[in-house]
């Protein structure tokens, strides 16, 4: 049994070395591999010089180059490769091989080095991408667990407090309202996660229908006017053009809702949020602008990350779950468009949605 476990461990170690280049990183291991590789090439040169019949052992040199590049960090493997490139000239100078053979050995070594280095770089790039994906998945899972656990904790506390002793009817109503608010929050987060998961899997189903771009924005205005008024923020739509757009009305509405919601959250009282639309080339350009404090330069690259927020100091109730902008971008991309943060030097924040003009958009007209 002990021998079997040892054999499996050695097999796993060998498989790991083969699958992951550059594993010999300890000074002792690096020195050992270098000594073995240089010694092997010295033996090859000695064999070619002193054995009769112009015997060439260049195949062993190529194996040595491959082993050194695979086992060692590339800067040490380069030492062995440089030595291998000198070897054909040395063999020719000693009269061990003719000039044509020395040239062939040199080109074979160069080709081997290029192929092995390219292969190693490709494997390392894939490993880095996998490590990044795993780290992102771990972070995403932790953030999702936090977003789902927070409202559950609140509901549990409210229910437990309410059940501890008899309460007034007004208190029960308040408790139920709190639970209802947290349930709605859970529904929003889970729904957003489901849509993002479908988008990642390429299964985001879109209902394709003909819509009017101006009507779409007017509907958004109708949905958010009351919320803007409550926050004492001026919400306006500047839509000088009207014309058809092809897409999913519900998802496009959700895209704009997320942008307006985000803009209202970050706009102080007496500020303004403006939606504008214009036709640029073959695309509709919809801009959602606010007069808030803007997004700090260091946070701009994170605004479209899931659970990432421009203002880390905000609590989750005021700042949202950090899924609105990633979901909005996914919807825009699902319609063949894009969502970007404007880098223009303007006050506040300006999000720009670009969507392709439908083939029937020849009827675009200015209102």
C-alpha positions as CSV (number, residue, x, y, z in Angstrom):
1,X,0.0,0.0,0.0
2,X,2.8,2.4,0.9
3,X,4.6,1.7,-2.4
4,X,1.4,2.2,-4.3
5,X,0.8,5.6,-2.7
6,X,4.4,6.6,-3.3
7,X,4.1,5.6,-6.9
8,X,0.9,7.6,-7.3
9,X,2.6,10.6,-5.7
10,X,5.6,10.4,-8.0
11,X,3.3,10.0,-11.0
12,X,1.3,13.0,-9.9
13,X,4.5,15.0,-9.4
14,X,5.8,14.0,-12.9
15,X,2.4,14.9,-14.4
16,X,2.5,18.3,-12.7
17,X,6.0,19.0,-14.0
18,X,5.1,18.0,-17.5
19,X,1.9,20.2,-17.5
20,X,3.4,23.2,-15.8
21,X,6.7,24.6,-17.3
22,X,9.4,26.3,-15.2
23,X,8.8,24.4,-12.0
24,X,12.5,24.1,-11.0
25,X,12.8,27.4,-9.1
26,X,14.9,26.5,-6.1
27,X,18.6,27.3,-6.4
28,X,19.6,23.7,-5.8
29,X,17.2,22.4,-8.5
30,X,18.3,25.1,-11.0
31,X,22.0,24.3,-10.4
32,X,21.4,20.5,-10.8
33,X,19.5,20.9,-14.1
34,X,22.1,23.3,-15.5
35,X,25.0,21.0,-14.6
36,X,23.2,18.0,-16.1
37,X,22.3,19.9,-19.3
38,X,25.8,21.4,-19.8
39,X,27.3,18.0,-19.0
40,X,25.1,16.2,-21.5
41,X,26.1,18.7,-24.3
42,X,29.8,18.3,-23.4
43,X,29.4,14.5,-23.7
44,X,27.7,15.0,-27.1
45,X,30.6,17.2,-28.3
46,X,33.2,14.7,-27.0
47,X,31.4,11.8,-28.7
48,X,31.2,13.6,-32.0
49,X,34.9,14.5,-31.8
50,X,36.4,11.3,-30.7
51,X,34.1,8.7,-32.1
52,X,34.9,7.7,-35.7
53,X,32.5,7.8,-38.6
54,X,31.2,11.4,-38.2
55,X,28.5,10.2,-35.8
56,X,26.2,13.1,-34.8
57,X,24.3,13.2,-31.5
58,X,22.4,16.4,-32.2
59,X,19.1,14.7,-31.3
60,X,20.3,14.5,-27.7
61,X,21.2,18.2,-27.8
62,X,17.7,19.1,-28.9
63,X,16.3,17.0,-26.1
64,X,18.6,18.7,-23.6
65,X,17.4,22.1,-24.9
66,X,13.7,21.1,-24.6
67,X,14.3,19.8,-21.0
68,X,16.1,22.9,-19.9
69,X,13.5,25.3,-21.3
70,X,10.7,23.2,-19.8
71,X,12.1,22.7,-16.3
72,X,13.9,26.0,-15.7
73,X,12.8,29.6,-15.7
74,X,13.3,30.9,-19.2
75,X,16.3,33.1,-18.3
76,X,18.2,29.9,-17.2
77,X,16.9,27.9,-20.1
78,X,18.4,30.6,-22.4
79,X,21.9,29.8,-21.0
80,X,21.5,26.2,-22.1
81,X,20.0,27.2,-25.5
82,X,22.9,29.6,-26.1
83,X,25.4,26.8,-25.3
84,X,23.5,24.5,-27.7
85,X,23.8,27.1,-30.5
86,X,27.6,27.3,-30.0
87,X,27.9,23.5,-30.1
88,X,27.6,23.1,-33.9
89,X,30.4,25.6,-34.6
90,X,32.6,24.0,-32.0
91,X,32.0,20.6,-33.6
92,X,32.8,21.9,-37.0
93,X,36.0,23.7,-35.7
94,X,37.2,20.4,-34.2
95,X,36.5,18.7,-37.6
96,X,33.8,16.4,-36.1
97,X,31.1,17.4,-38.6
98,X,31.1,18.9,-42.1
99,X,29.9,22.5,-42.6
100,X,26.5,21.4,-44.0
101,X,25.8,19.3,-40.9
102,X,26.8,22.1,-38.5
103,X,24.5,24.5,-40.3
104,X,21.6,21.9,-40.1
105,X,22.3,21.4,-36.4
106,X,22.3,25.2,-35.8
107,X,19.0,25.7,-37.6
108,X,17.4,22.7,-35.9
109,X,18.4,24.1,-32.5
110,X,17.0,27.6,-33.4
111,X,13.7,26.0,-34.6
112,X,13.4,23.9,-31.4
113,X,14.0,26.9,-29.1
114,X,11.4,29.0,-30.9
115,X,8.7,26.3,-30.8
116,X,9.4,25.4,-27.2
117,X,9.4,29.0,-26.0
118,X,6.2,29.7,-27.9
119,X,4.6,26.6,-26.4
120,X,5.7,27.5,-22.9
121,X,4.4,31.1,-23.3
122,X,1.1,29.8,-24.5
123,X,0.7,27.4,-21.6
124,X,1.7,30.1,-19.1
125,X,-0.8,32.5,-20.6
126,X,-3.6,30.0,-20.3
127,X,-2.6,29.3,-16.7
128,X,-2.6,33.0,-15.9
129,X,-6.1,33.3,-17.4
130,X,-7.3,30.3,-15.5
131,X,-5.9,31.7,-12.3
132,X,-7.6,35.0,-12.9
133,X,-10.9,33.3,-13.8
134,X,-10.7,31.2,-10.6
135,X,-9.9,34.3,-8.5
136,X,-12.8,36.2,-10.1
137,X,-15.2,33.3,-9.5
138,X,-14.2,33.1,-5.9
139,X,-14.7,36.8,-5.4
140,X,-18.0,36.7,-7.3
141,X,-19.2,33.8,-5.1
142,X,-18.2,35.7,-2.0
143,X,-19.9,38.9,-3.1
144,X,-23.0,37.1,-4.2
145,X,-23.2,35.3,-0.8
146,X,-22.8,38.6,0.9
147,X,-25.6,40.2,-1.1
148,X,-27.9,37.3,-0.5
149,X,-27.0,36.9,3.1
150,X,-27.4,40.5,4.1
151,X,-31.2,40.8,3.5
152,X,-31.7,37.3,4.9
153,X,-30.0,38.4,8.1
154,X,-32.1,41.5,8.3
155,X,-35.3,39.5,7.8
156,X,-34.3,36.9,10.4
157,X,-33.6,39.6,13.0
158,X,-36.9,41.4,12.3
159,X,-38.9,38.1,12.5
160,X,-37.1,37.0,15.7
161,X,-37.6,40.3,17.4
162,X,-41.3,40.4,16.4
163,X,-42.0,36.9,17.7
164,X,-40.2,37.4,21.0
165,X,-43.2,39.2,22.6
166,X,-46.6,40.5,21.6
167,X,-46.5,43.7,19.6
168,X,-48.9,46.4,18.4
169,X,-50.6,46.1,15.0
170,X,-48.5,49.1,13.8
171,X,-45.3,47.3,14.8
172,X,-46.4,44.2,12.9
173,X,-47.1,46.3,9.8
174,X,-43.7,47.9,10.0
175,X,-42.0,44.5,10.5
176,X,-43.8,43.1,7.4
177,X,-42.9,46.1,5.4
178,X,-39.2,45.6,6.3
179,X,-39.4,41.9,5.3
180,X,-41.1,42.8,2.1
181,X,-38.4,45.4,1.2
182,X,-35.7,42.8,1.8
183,X,-37.6,40.2,-0.2
184,X,-37.8,42.6,-3.1
185,X,-34.1,43.2,-2.8
186,X,-33.4,39.5,-2.9
187,X,-35.6,39.1,-6.0
188,X,-33.7,41.9,-7.7
189,X,-30.3,40.5,-6.9
190,X,-31.2,36.9,-7.9
191,X,-32.9,38.1,-11.1
192,X,-29.9,40.1,-12.1
193,X,-27.6,37.2,-11.4
194,X,-29.8,34.9,-13.4
195,X,-29.7,37.2,-16.4
196,X,-26.0,37.6,-16.2
197,X,-25.5,33.9,-16.0
198,X,-27.7,33.4,-19.1
199,X,-25.7,36.1,-20.9
200,X,-22.4,34.3,-19.9
201,X,-23.7,31.1,-21.3
202,X,-24.9,32.7,-24.5
203,X,-28.5,32.0,-23.6
204,X,-29.9,35.5,-23.1
205,X,-33.1,35.2,-25.0
206,X,-34.1,38.5,-26.8
207,X,-37.6,39.2,-28.1
208,X,-37.0,41.0,-31.4
209,X,-39.7,43.7,-32.0
210,X,-39.9,47.1,-33.7
211,X,-39.8,49.9,-31.2
212,X,-39.6,53.7,-31.4
213,X,-36.5,55.1,-29.8
214,X,-38.3,58.3,-28.6
215,X,-41.2,56.4,-27.1
216,X,-38.7,54.1,-25.3
217,X,-37.1,57.1,-23.6
218,X,-40.5,58.7,-22.8
219,X,-41.5,55.5,-21.0
220,X,-38.4,55.6,-18.9
221,X,-39.2,59.2,-18.0
222,X,-42.6,58.2,-16.9
223,X,-41.3,55.4,-14.7
224,X,-38.7,57.6,-12.9
225,X,-40.3,61.1,-12.7
226,X,-41.7,60.5,-9.3
227,X,-38.5,59.1,-7.9
228,X,-36.6,62.0,-9.3
229,X,-39.1,64.4,-7.8
230,X,-38.8,62.8,-4.4
231,X,-35.0,63.2,-4.6
232,X,-35.4,66.8,-5.8
233,X,-33.5,66.0,-9.0
234,X,-34.6,67.3,-12.4
235,X,-35.1,64.4,-14.8
236,X,-35.4,65.4,-18.5
237,X,-35.4,63.7,-21.9
238,X,-33.8,65.4,-24.9
239,X,-35.0,63.4,-27.8
240,X,-35.0,65.4,-31.0
241,X,-35.2,62.4,-33.2
242,X,-37.7,59.6,-33.6
243,X,-37.2,56.3,-35.4
244,X,-37.4,52.5,-35.1
245,X,-35.1,50.3,-33.2
246,X,-35.1,46.6,-33.2
247,X,-34.8,44.7,-29.9
248,X,-36.3,43.5,-26.7
249,X,-38.5,46.2,-25.1
250,X,-38.3,44.8,-21.6
251,X,-34.6,44.4,-21.6
252,X,-33.8,47.7,-23.3
253,X,-36.1,49.4,-20.7
254,X,-34.2,47.6,-18.0
255,X,-30.9,48.8,-19.4
256,X,-32.1,52.4,-19.3
257,X,-33.7,51.9,-15.9
258,X,-30.4,50.8,-14.5
259,X,-28.6,53.8,-15.9
260,X,-31.2,56.3,-14.6
261,X,-31.4,54.6,-11.2
262,X,-27.6,54.7,-10.9
263,X,-27.6,58.4,-12.0
264,X,-30.3,59.4,-9.5
265,X,-28.5,57.6,-6.6
266,X,-25.3,59.7,-7.2
267,X,-26.9,63.0,-8.0
268,X,-27.4,65.4,-5.0
269,X,-30.5,67.5,-4.4
270,X,-31.2,70.3,-7.0
271,X,-29.0,68.3,-9.5
272,X,-30.1,67.1,-12.9
273,X,-30.2,63.8,-14.8
274,X,-30.6,64.1,-18.6
275,X,-31.3,61.5,-21.3
276,X,-30.3,62.4,-24.8
277,X,-30.5,60.4,-28.1
278,X,-29.0,61.1,-31.4
279,X,-28.3,59.3,-34.6
280,X,-24.5,58.8,-35.2
281,X,-23.7,57.0,-38.4
282,X,-25.4,53.6,-38.2
283,X,-26.0,53.7,-34.5
284,X,-28.3,55.2,-31.9
285,X,-26.3,57.0,-29.3
286,X,-28.2,57.3,-26.0
287,X,-26.5,59.3,-23.2
288,X,-27.5,59.3,-19.6
289,X,-25.8,62.2,-17.8
290,X,-25.9,63.5,-14.2
291,X,-24.5,66.4,-12.3
292,X,-23.1,64.3,-9.4
293,X,-19.6,64.2,-8.1
294,X,-18.5,61.9,-10.9
295,X,-16.5,58.7,-10.6
296,X,-12.9,58.9,-9.2
297,X,-10.3,58.1,-11.8
298,X,-9.0,55.1,-9.9
299,X,-12.5,53.5,-9.8
300,X,-13.4,54.0,-13.5
301,X,-12.0,50.7,-14.6
302,X,-14.2,48.9,-12.0
303,X,-17.6,50.4,-12.8
304,X,-18.6,47.5,-15.0
305,X,-17.3,44.8,-12.7
306,X,-19.9,42.7,-11.0
307,X,-20.5,43.8,-7.4
308,X,-18.0,46.7,-8.1
309,X,-19.2,50.2,-7.1
310,X,-17.7,53.6,-7.8
311,X,-18.1,54.6,-4.2
312,X,-17.0,51.9,-1.8
313,X,-18.0,54.1,1.1
314,X,-21.7,53.8,0.3
315,X,-23.7,51.1,2.1
316,X,-25.5,48.5,0.1
317,X,-28.9,49.9,0.7
318,X,-28.0,53.3,-0.9
319,X,-25.4,52.1,-3.3
320,X,-27.1,49.1,-4.7
321,X,-25.6,45.6,-5.2
322,X,-23.2,46.6,-8.0
323,X,-25.0,44.6,-10.7
324,X,-26.8,47.4,-12.5
325,X,-24.1,48.5,-14.8
326,X,-22.7,45.0,-15.6
327,X,-26.3,43.9,-16.5
328,X,-26.8,47.1,-18.6
329,X,-23.6,46.4,-20.6
330,X,-24.7,42.7,-21.1
331,X,-28.0,43.8,-22.5
332,X,-26.4,46.4,-24.8
333,X,-23.9,43.8,-26.1
334,X,-26.8,41.3,-26.5
335,X,-28.4,43.8,-28.9
336,X,-25.1,44.2,-30.9
337,X,-24.3,47.5,-29.2
338,X,-22.1,48.7,-26.3
339,X,-22.1,50.7,-23.1
340,X,-19.2,52.9,-22.1
341,X,-18.3,55.4,-19.5
342,X,-17.6,58.7,-21.2
343,X,-14.0,59.9,-20.7
344,X,-14.8,63.5,-21.7
345,X,-13.9,66.1,-19.2
346,X,-17.4,66.9,-18.0
347,X,-19.0,67.4,-14.6
348,X,-20.7,64.4,-13.1
349,X,-21.0,61.1,-14.9
350,X,-22.0,60.3,-18.5
351,X,-22.9,56.8,-19.7
352,X,-23.2,56.2,-23.4
353,X,-25.3,53.4,-24.9
354,X,-24.8,52.6,-28.6
355,X,-27.3,50.4,-30.4
356,X,-27.4,49.5,-34.1
357,X,-30.0,51.3,-36.2
358,X,-32.7,48.9,-37.5
359,X,-32.8,48.3,-41.2
360,X,-36.2,50.1,-41.3
361,X,-34.7,53.2,-39.8
362,X,-34.8,55.1,-43.0
363,X,-37.9,56.7,-41.6
364,X,-35.9,58.5,-38.9
365,X,-37.2,62.1,-38.5
366,X,-36.6,65.1,-36.3
367,X,-39.4,65.9,-34.0
